[in-house]
Amino acid sequence: MSKKNTPRPDGLAYSTNKDFFNDFPADEDVVTPAANQQRLRVRLDTKQRAGKIVTLVDGFAGNTTDLEELGKRLKTKCGTGGSAKDGLILIQGDYKEKIVAWLKEWGYTQTK
């Protein structure tokens, strides 16, 4: 039997029930700790980036919305691009000292 024709383990092929996906329990809402309880680490990195320097902010605990909001705020402040996902904020360029200063100013007191 080819991989394309292999049946799903739960036996479901297709459902016309509009409420089918509402039967599953919702993910728990992750509460983001206060800024002074976050242990953020700021470091520079060049691995797998063709020698270009990026600033990484690691250790963010909380929901993805707050992570993306902090990432956007840092990118705007630096005037550069980047991304925020999986508890990691990536800012293009060498902004380590500036980011540490801004984070401490915004209440992230445990930042190194």
Backbone as a printed PyTorch tensor [residue, N CA C, xyz], in Angstrom:
tensor([[[  0.8480,  -1.1660,   0.0000],
         [  0.0000,   0.0000,   0.0000],
         [  0.8970,   1.2330,   0.0000]],

        [[  0.6190,   2.1770,  -0.8580],
         [  1.4440,   3.3770,  -0.9390],
         [  1.1630,   4.3000,   0.2460]],

        [[  2.1000,   5.2040,   0.4960],
         [  1.9570,   6.1280,   1.6050],
         [  0.7360,   7.0270,   1.4270]],

        [[  0.4310,   7.3530,   0.1820],
         [ -0.6990,   8.2210,  -0.1180],
         [ -2.0280,   7.5750,   0.2690]],

        [[ -2.1360,   6.2710,   0.1190],
         [ -3.3920,   5.5610,   0.3830],
         [ -3.4710,   4.9780,   1.7870]],

        [[ -2.4910,   5.2560,   2.6350],
         [ -2.5060,   4.7100,   3.9820],
         [ -3.6070,   5.3850,   4.7910]],

        [[ -4.4800,   4.6090,   5.4340],
         [ -5.5580,   5.2190,   6.2180],
         [ -5.0140,   5.8710,   7.4880]],

        [[ -5.7220,   6.8850,   7.9710],
         [ -5.3420,   7.5470,   9.2150],
         [ -5.5730,   6.5930,  10.3690]],

        [[ -4.7720,   6.6980,  11.4330],
         [ -4.9270,   5.7880,  12.5690],
         [ -6.2640,   5.9070,  13.2780]],

        [[ -6.8870,   7.0800,  13.2600],
         [ -8.1720,   7.2280,  13.9400],
         [ -9.3470,   6.8370,  13.0570]],

        [[ -9.0750,   6.5070,  11.7800],
         [-10.1140,   6.0420,  10.8780],
         [-10.9210,   7.1490,  10.2340]],

        [[-10.6420,   8.4050,  10.5410],
         [-11.4040,   9.5160,  10.0000],
         [-10.8140,   9.9470,   8.6640]],

        [[-11.6330,  10.0100,   7.6580],
         [-11.1820,  10.4600,   6.3520],
         [-11.6390,  11.8880,   6.0930]],

        [[-12.8870,  12.2040,   6.4450],
         [-13.4440,  13.5200,   6.1840],
         [-14.6820,  13.6850,   7.0490]],

        [[-14.9000,  14.8820,   7.5540],
         [-16.0750,  15.1430,   8.3700],
         [-16.8000,  16.3810,   7.8660]],

        [[-18.1170,  16.2970,   7.7470],
         [-18.9240,  17.4520,   7.3550],
         [-19.4970,  18.1640,   8.5750]],

        [[-19.2150,  17.6550,   9.7600],
         [-19.6960,  18.2600,  10.9850],
         [-18.9320,  19.5560,  11.2480]],

        [[-19.6420,  20.6850,  11.2960],
         [-18.9860,  21.9750,  11.4980],
         [-18.3790,  22.1090,  12.8880]],

        [[-18.9200,  21.4080,  13.8590],
         [-18.4290,  21.4860,  15.2340],
         [-17.4270,  20.3890,  15.5600]],

        [[-16.9320,  19.6830,  14.5580],
         [-16.0450,  18.5530,  14.8060],
         [-14.8000,  18.9560,  15.5770]],

        [[-14.1680,  20.0460,  15.1860],
         [-12.9270,  20.4390,  15.8260],
         [-13.1480,  21.1250,  17.1680]],

        [[-14.3730,  21.4430,  17.5200],
         [-14.6720,  22.0270,  18.8170],
         [-14.7790,  20.9680,  19.9070]],

        [[-14.6970,  19.6900,  19.5370],
         [-14.7740,  18.6210,  20.5220],
         [-13.4870,  18.4730,  21.3200]],

        [[-12.4110,  19.0100,  20.8250],
         [-11.1250,  18.8600,  21.4940],
         [-10.9730,  19.9360,  22.5600]],

        [[-10.2900,  19.6150,  23.6700],
         [-10.1040,  20.6230,  24.7180],
         [ -9.2000,  21.7500,  24.2330]],

        [[ -9.5080,  22.9590,  24.6720],
         [ -8.7150,  24.1250,  24.2760],
         [ -7.3890,  24.1300,  25.0280]],

        [[ -6.3630,  24.6690,  24.3940],
         [ -5.0750,  24.8020,  25.0550],
         [ -5.2230,  25.7640,  26.2200]],

        [[ -4.4550,  25.4750,  27.2900],
         [ -4.4970,  26.3520,  28.4470],
         [ -3.8270,  27.6800,  28.1020]],

        [[ -4.3980,  28.7550,  28.6070],
         [ -3.8050,  30.0650,  28.3820],
         [ -2.5400,  30.1800,  29.2250]],

        [[ -1.4410,  30.5450,  28.5680],
         [ -0.1790,  30.7180,  29.2490],
         [ -0.1260,  32.1380,  29.7740]],

        [[  0.1500,  32.2750,  31.0610],
         [  0.2350,  33.5910,  31.6740],
         [  1.6800,  34.0530,  31.6160]],

        [[  1.8990,  35.2510,  31.1120],
         [  3.2410,  35.8060,  31.0260],
         [  3.6130,  36.4160,  32.3700]],

        [[  4.7500,  35.9890,  32.9510],
         [  5.1870,  36.5820,  34.2200],
         [  5.4920,  38.0710,  34.0530]],

        [[  5.5280,  38.7710,  35.1580],
         [  5.8470,  40.1990,  35.1300],
         [  7.2520,  40.4200,  34.5890]],

        [[  7.5180,  41.6140,  34.0970],
         [  8.8190,  41.9160,  33.4820],
         [  9.9750,  41.6890,  34.4480]],

        [[  9.7870,  42.0180,  35.7300],
         [ 10.8930,  41.8610,  36.6780],
         [ 11.1450,  40.3980,  37.0590]],

        [[ 10.2740,  39.4850,  36.6570],
         [ 10.4690,  38.0590,  36.9240],
         [ 11.0460,  37.3140,  35.7230]],

        [[ 11.1920,  37.9760,  34.5970],
         [ 11.7400,  37.3510,  33.3890],
         [ 13.2630,  37.3220,  33.4870]],

        [[ 13.8700,  36.1850,  33.1300],
         [ 15.3280,  36.0620,  33.1080],
         [ 15.7740,  36.0180,  31.6450]],

        [[ 15.9920,  37.1960,  31.0830],
         [ 16.3650,  37.2940,  29.6800],
         [ 17.8780,  37.3410,  29.5350]],

        [[ 18.3900,  36.6940,  28.5040],
         [ 19.8200,  36.6930,  28.1930],
         [ 19.9950,  37.2620,  26.7900]],

        [[ 20.8610,  38.2310,  26.6610],
         [ 21.1190,  38.8780,  25.3680],
         [ 22.5210,  38.4710,  24.9360]],

        [[ 22.6420,  37.9610,  23.7060],
         [ 23.9520,  37.5390,  23.1960],
         [ 24.0030,  37.7530,  21.6950]],

        [[ 25.2310,  37.7660,  21.1870],
         [ 25.4530,  37.8990,  19.7480],
         [ 25.6740,  36.5240,  19.1560]],

        [[ 25.2960,  36.3500,  17.8960],
         [ 25.4310,  35.0600,  17.2390],
         [ 25.6870,  35.2620,  15.7520]],

        [[ 26.4680,  34.3520,  15.1660],
         [ 26.7100,  34.3760,  13.7250],
         [ 26.5340,  32.9960,  13.1070]],

        [[ 26.1460,  32.0110,  13.8780],
         [ 26.0250,  30.6400,  13.3880],
         [ 24.9470,  30.5170,  12.3160]],

        [[ 25.2920,  29.8530,  11.2260],
         [ 24.3830,  29.5600,  10.1190],
         [ 23.7150,  30.8060,   9.5530]],

        [[ 24.4550,  31.9260,   9.5760],
         [ 23.9020,  33.1730,   9.0590],
         [ 24.8700,  33.8490,   8.0990]],

        [[ 25.6990,  33.0750,   7.4620],
         [ 26.6610,  33.5600,   6.4580],
         [ 27.5770,  34.6410,   7.0290]],

        [[ 27.9340,  34.5290,   8.3050],
         [ 28.8470,  35.4740,   8.9330],
         [ 28.2150,  36.7630,   9.4010]],

        [[ 26.9170,  36.9240,   9.2160],
         [ 26.2440,  38.1530,   9.6420],
         [ 25.8860,  38.0580,  11.1250]],

        [[ 26.0270,  39.1670,  11.8120],
         [ 25.7920,  39.2000,  13.2560],
         [ 24.3200,  39.4680,  13.5360]],

        [[ 23.7790,  38.7090,  14.4840],
         [ 22.4340,  38.9530,  14.9850],
         [ 22.4940,  39.0040,  16.5080]],

        [[ 21.5720,  39.7290,  17.0940],
         [ 21.4560,  39.8040,  18.5410],
         [ 20.2840,  38.9190,  18.9530]],

        [[ 20.5400,  37.9880,  19.8610],
         [ 19.5120,  37.0680,  20.3300],
         [ 19.0950,  37.4320,  21.7460]],

        [[ 17.8070,  37.4790,  21.9840],
         [ 17.2500,  37.6600,  23.3200],
         [ 16.5540,  36.3500,  23.6550]],

        [[ 17.1060,  35.6250,  24.6170],
         [ 16.6430,  34.2840,  24.9310],
         [ 16.0830,  34.2350,  26.3450]],

        [[ 15.1750,  33.2910,  26.5910],
         [ 14.6650,  33.0390,  27.9290],
         [ 13.3110,  33.6440,  28.2180]],

        [[ 12.6100,  34.1420,  27.2210],
         [ 11.2950,  34.7320,  27.4560],
         [ 10.3070,  33.6350,  27.8150]],

        [[  9.6170,  33.8020,  28.9240],
         [  8.5920,  32.8510,  29.3440],
         [  7.2400,  33.5490,  29.2420]],

        [[  6.3020,  32.9210,  28.5670],
         [  4.9790,  33.5060,  28.4390],
         [  4.3480,  33.1460,  27.1140]],

        [[  3.2470,  33.8040,  26.8070],
         [  2.5280,  33.4740,  25.5720],
         [  3.1840,  34.1420,  24.3680]],

        [[  2.8730,  33.6430,  23.2020],
         [  3.5170,  34.1040,  21.9720],
         [  3.1260,  35.5330,  21.6110]],

        [[  1.9370,  35.9610,  22.0070],
         [  1.5160,  37.3300,  21.7090],
         [  2.4250,  38.3420,  22.4030]],

        [[  2.7280,  38.1000,  23.6810],
         [  3.6010,  39.0020,  24.4180],
         [  5.0320,  38.9410,  23.8900]],

        [[  5.4710,  37.7590,  23.4720],
         [  6.8010,  37.6160,  22.8750],
         [  6.8980,  38.4190,  21.5840]],

        [[  5.8970,  38.2940,  20.7300],
         [  5.8960,  39.0250,  19.4620],
         [  5.8100,  40.5360,  19.7020]],

        [[  5.0680,  40.9460,  20.7270],
         [  4.9480,  42.3640,  21.0500],
         [  6.3030,  42.9370,  21.5010]],

        [[  7.0130,  42.2070,  22.3580],
         [  8.3340,  42.6460,  22.7990],
         [  9.3100,  42.6600,  21.6310]],

        [[  9.2430,  41.6490,  20.7700],
         [ 10.0980,  41.5990,  19.5920],
         [  9.8470,  42.7840,  18.6660]],

        [[  8.5940,  43.1070,  18.4600],
         [  8.2490,  44.2400,  17.5950],
         [  8.7500,  45.5430,  18.2010]],

        [[  8.6160,  45.6640,  19.5000],
         [  9.0790,  46.8730,  20.1830],
         [ 10.5920,  47.0390,  20.0410]],

        [[ 11.3350,  45.9380,  20.1890],
         [ 12.7890,  45.9900,  20.0390],
         [ 13.1980,  46.2790,  18.5940]],

        [[ 12.5200,  45.6360,  17.6450],
         [ 12.8400,  45.8740,  16.2350],
         [ 12.5840,  47.3310,  15.8480]],

        [[ 11.5010,  47.8900,  16.3500],
         [ 11.1850,  49.2830,  16.0630],
         [ 12.2200,  50.2030,  16.6830]],

        [[ 12.5990,  49.9230,  17.9070],
         [ 13.5810,  50.7510,  18.6100],
         [ 14.9390,  50.6980,  17.9080]],

        [[ 15.3280,  49.5180,  17.4090],
         [ 16.6070,  49.3580,  16.7070],
         [ 16.5270,  49.8310,  15.2600]],

        [[ 15.3480,  49.8800,  14.6990],
         [ 15.1860,  50.2720,  13.3050],
         [ 15.6880,  49.2150,  12.3440]],

        [[ 15.4890,  47.9600,  12.7020],
         [ 15.9790,  46.8520,  11.8850],
         [ 14.9720,  45.7140,  11.8860]],

        [[ 15.2900,  44.6620,  11.1570],
         [ 14.4010,  43.5080,  11.0720],
         [ 14.7410,  42.4540,  12.1010]],

        [[ 13.9580,  41.4070,  12.0930],
         [ 14.1740,  40.3070,  13.0190],
         [ 12.9460,  39.4280,  13.0890]],

        [[ 12.9290,  38.5530,  14.0970],
         [ 11.7900,  37.6640,  14.2830],
         [ 11.6490,  37.3220,  15.7530]],

        [[ 10.4890,  36.7820,  16.1090],
         [ 10.2170,  36.3700,  17.4820],
         [  9.4020,  35.0840,  17.4460]],

        [[ 10.0070,  33.9990,  17.9320],
         [  9.2900,  32.7260,  18.0070],
         [ 10.0090,  31.7870,  18.9600]],

        [[  9.2690,  30.8560,  19.5270],
         [  9.8040,  29.8220,  20.4210],
         [ 10.6040,  30.4040,  21.5800]],

        [[ 10.1710,  31.4980,  22.1680],
         [ 10.8570,  32.0850,  23.3130],
         [ 12.1540,  32.7870,  22.9640]],

        [[ 12.3880,  33.0420,  21.6870],
         [ 13.6310,  33.6470,  21.2220],
         [ 13.3210,  34.8350,  20.3230]],

        [[ 13.9710,  35.9560,  20.5970],
         [ 13.8280,  37.1420,  19.7540],
         [ 15.1470,  37.3430,  19.0260]],

        [[ 15.0830,  37.4610,  17.7200],
         [ 16.2580,  37.6300,  16.8800],
         [ 16.1960,  39.0170,  16.2480]],

        [[ 17.2310,  39.8310,  16.4990],
         [ 17.3280,  41.1780,  15.9440],
         [ 18.5420,  41.2200,  15.0370]],

        [[ 18.3800,  41.6780,  13.8120],
         [ 19.4820,  41.7200,  12.8600],
         [ 20.4340,  42.8530,  13.2160]],

        [[ 21.7150,  42.5020,  13.4400],
         [ 22.7310,  43.4960,  13.7520],
         [ 23.2340,  43.3700,  15.1760]],

        [[ 24.2610,  44.1610,  15.4990],
         [ 24.8890,  44.1540,  16.8180],
         [ 24.2850,  45.2710,  17.6690]],

        [[ 23.2720,  44.9280,  18.4680],
         [ 22.5880,  45.8860,  19.3200],
         [ 22.5780,  45.4280,  20.7720]],

        [[ 23.5610,  44.6240,  21.1710],
         [ 23.5400,  44.0000,  22.4920],
         [ 23.4410,  45.0250,  23.6220]],

        [[ 24.3430,  46.0140,  23.6640],
         [ 24.3410,  46.9760,  24.7660],
         [ 23.0590,  47.8050,  24.7900]],

        [[ 22.5910,  48.2180,  23.6260],
         [ 21.3730,  49.0190,  23.5550],
         [ 20.1600,  48.2170,  24.0330]],

        [[ 20.0690,  46.9590,  23.6000],
         [ 18.9230,  46.1290,  23.9770],
         [ 18.9220,  45.8620,  25.4740]],

        [[ 20.0910,  45.5750,  26.0560],
         [ 20.1660,  45.3570,  27.5030],
         [ 19.7130,  46.6130,  28.2380]],

        [[ 20.1520,  47.7800,  27.7950],
         [ 19.7540,  49.0380,  28.4390],
         [ 18.2480,  49.2620,  28.3180]],

        [[ 17.6870,  49.0350,  27.1320],
         [ 16.2370,  49.2170,  26.9480],
         [ 15.4300,  48.2460,  27.7940]],

        [[ 15.8560,  46.9790,  27.8300],
         [ 15.1180,  45.9920,  28.6160],
         [ 15.1270,  46.3510,  30.0960]],

        [[ 16.2670,  46.7910,  30.6090],
         [ 16.3300,  47.2030,  32.0210],
         [ 15.4630,  48.4340,  32.2590]],

        [[ 15.4300,  49.3450,  31.2990],
         [ 14.5950,  50.5360,  31.4030],
         [ 13.1110,  50.1620,  31.4170]],

        [[ 12.7340,  49.1140,  30.6860],
         [ 11.3450,  48.6730,  30.6000],
         [ 10.9510,  47.7460,  31.7440]],

        [[ 11.8570,  47.4850,  32.7040],
         [ 11.5100,  46.6920,  33.8760],
         [ 12.0210,  45.2700,  33.8790]],

        [[ 12.7440,  44.8500,  32.8690],
         [ 13.3160,  43.5030,  32.8350],
         [ 14.6450,  43.5490,  33.5940]],

        [[ 14.5680,  43.5320,  34.9350],
         [ 15.7320,  43.7780,  35.7880],
         [ 16.7210,  42.6240,  35.8010]],

        [[ 16.3040,  41.4010,  35.4740],
         [ 17.1870,  40.2460,  35.5250],
         [ 17.8390,  39.9630,  34.1600]],

        [[ 18.0300,  40.9920,  33.3790],
         [ 18.6030,  40.8490,  32.0480],
         [ 20.1220,  40.9240,  32.1170]],

        [[ 20.7770,  40.0200,  31.3860],
         [ 22.2430,  40.0360,  31.2820],
         [ 22.6340,  40.0900,  29.8440]]])
